[in-house]
Amino acid sequence: MKTTSTRLDLSVQYACLSVCPREDLPRRADFLHWARAALTGGGSITIRLVESAEGQALNRDYRGKDYATNVLSFPYEYEPRTVGDLVLCPAVVAREAAEQGKTLAAHYAHLTVHGILHLQGWDHEDDASAEAMEEEERQILARLGISDPYALPCATAAL
């Protein structure tokens, strides 16, 4: 009888400390918590936090887009275990969180969940796929106590 491991081997690389203080970044335990919430089965995943220049180079070389982006996913194997890399760019994550009125932790959690889903084969290439993936993200984040990342910020009426 074949059994599937639910073990998650997670490595976190902080390759951005020259421009981003360690205290501003999630701890490995945070990433582990978020990744486990999104991962079905076991896996071996590396999360690398990079400076903007490295993020831009990776996005350009692998996606043909010449700018640093928030998260990149590099899946290598889906079954029997998820194997892949996530690359997060803290400068972009921090800017987006501020622009969107989200806490930094909530935005990191969302992007980690989003990336883990990509490593498992989810995509958002068409409207139906995007809607399904976003709903899955909402459900996972709700279980983590994080509000809908796609909800528009509420406007406050002046009194």
C-alpha positions in Angstrom: 0.0 0.0 0.0 1.5 3.3 -1.1 1.2 6.2 1.4 1.8 9.9 0.6 3.9 11.8 3.0 2.5 15.1 4.4 6.0 16.2 5.5 7.0 19.6 4.4 10.7 20.3 4.0 11.0 24.1 3.9 14.1 26.2 3.4 14.0 30.0 3.7 16.8 32.0 2.2 17.1 35.7 3.2 19.1 37.0 0.2 18.0 40.6 0.8 19.4 41.6 4.2 21.7 44.3 2.8 18.6 46.4 1.9 15.9 45.0 4.2 16.3 44.5 7.9 15.6 41.0 9.2 13.0 42.3 11.7 10.9 43.5 8.8 10.7 40.0 7.3 8.6 37.0 8.2 10.3 34.3 10.2 10.7 30.8 8.8 7.9 29.7 11.3 5.6 32.2 9.6 6.3 30.8 6.1 6.0 27.3 7.4 2.5 28.0 8.9 1.3 29.7 5.7 2.8 27.1 3.3 1.3 24.2 5.3 -2.1 25.8 5.1 -2.0 25.8 1.3 -0.1 22.6 0.6 -1.9 19.4 -0.1 0.3 16.5 0.8 4.0 16.8 1.4 6.7 18.8 -0.3 10.1 20.2 -0.5 10.0 23.9 -1.0 12.6 26.7 -0.9 11.4 30.3 -0.3 14.0 32.9 -1.3 13.6 36.6 -0.4 15.6 38.7 -2.8 16.6 42.2 -3.6 14.8 44.0 -6.4 17.7 43.5 -8.9 17.6 39.7 -8.5 13.8 39.7 -8.6 13.8 41.7 -11.8 16.5 39.5 -13.4 14.5 36.3 -12.6 11.2 37.8 -13.9 12.9 39.0 -17.1 14.8 35.7 -17.7 11.9 33.4 -16.9 8.8 35.4 -17.8 10.0 38.0 -20.2 8.9 40.8 -18.0 11.6 43.3 -17.1 10.5 44.4 -13.6 10.7 43.0 -10.1 7.4 41.3 -9.1 6.0 40.3 -5.8 6.3 36.5 -6.1 7.6 34.0 -8.6 6.9 30.3 -8.6 9.2 27.6 -10.0 7.5 24.2 -9.8 9.7 21.2 -10.4 7.4 18.3 -9.4 3.7 18.0 -8.5 3.4 14.4 -7.5 3.9 12.5 -5.3 5.3 15.5 -3.5 5.3 19.2 -4.4 8.8 20.3 -5.2 9.6 23.9 -6.1 10.9 27.3 -5.3 9.2 30.6 -4.4 10.9 33.9 -4.8 9.6 36.9 -3.0 10.8 40.5 -3.4 10.3 42.3 0.0 10.6 45.7 -1.6 7.7 45.0 -3.9 5.7 43.2 -1.1 6.1 46.2 1.2 5.1 48.7 -1.5 2.0 46.7 -2.4 1.0 46.2 1.2 1.2 50.0 1.8 -0.7 50.8 -1.4 -3.4 48.3 -0.7 -3.8 49.2 3.0 -2.8 45.7 4.2 -0.6 44.6 6.9 2.8 43.4 5.8 2.2 40.0 7.4 -1.2 39.5 5.7 0.3 40.3 2.3 3.2 37.9 2.8 0.7 35.3 3.9 -1.4 35.9 0.8 1.6 35.8 -1.6 3.0 32.6 0.1 -0.4 30.9 -0.3 -0.7 32.1 -3.9 2.8 30.8 -4.7 2.2 27.4 -3.0 -0.9 27.0 -5.1 1.1 27.7 -8.2 3.6 25.1 -7.2 0.7 22.6 -7.1 -0.5 23.5 -10.6 -3.0 26.2 -10.0 -3.0 29.1 -12.4 -4.9 32.2 -13.3 -4.4 32.2 -17.1 -8.2 32.6 -17.9 -11.1 34.1 -16.0 -12.5 30.7 -14.8 -9.0 29.6 -13.5 -8.4 33.0 -11.8 -11.8 32.9 -10.1 -11.2 29.3 -8.8 -7.7 30.1 -7.6 -8.8 33.3 -5.9 -11.6 31.5 -4.1 -9.2 28.8 -2.9 -6.9 31.6 -1.6 -9.8 33.3 0.2 -10.7 30.0 1.9 -7.2 29.2 3.0 -6.5 32.7 4.2 -9.8 32.8 6.1 -8.8 29.6 8.0 -5.6 31.6 8.9 -7.7 34.5 10.2 -6.7 36.8 7.3 -9.4 38.8 5.5 -10.1 38.6 1.7 -7.0 39.9 -0.1 -9.1 40.7 -3.1 -11.7 42.9 -1.3 -11.5 46.5 -2.1 -10.6 48.8 0.8 -13.7 50.4 2.3 -14.0 54.1 1.7 -14.5 56.1 4.9 -17.2 58.8 4.6 -16.3 62.2 6.0 -18.5 63.3 8.8 
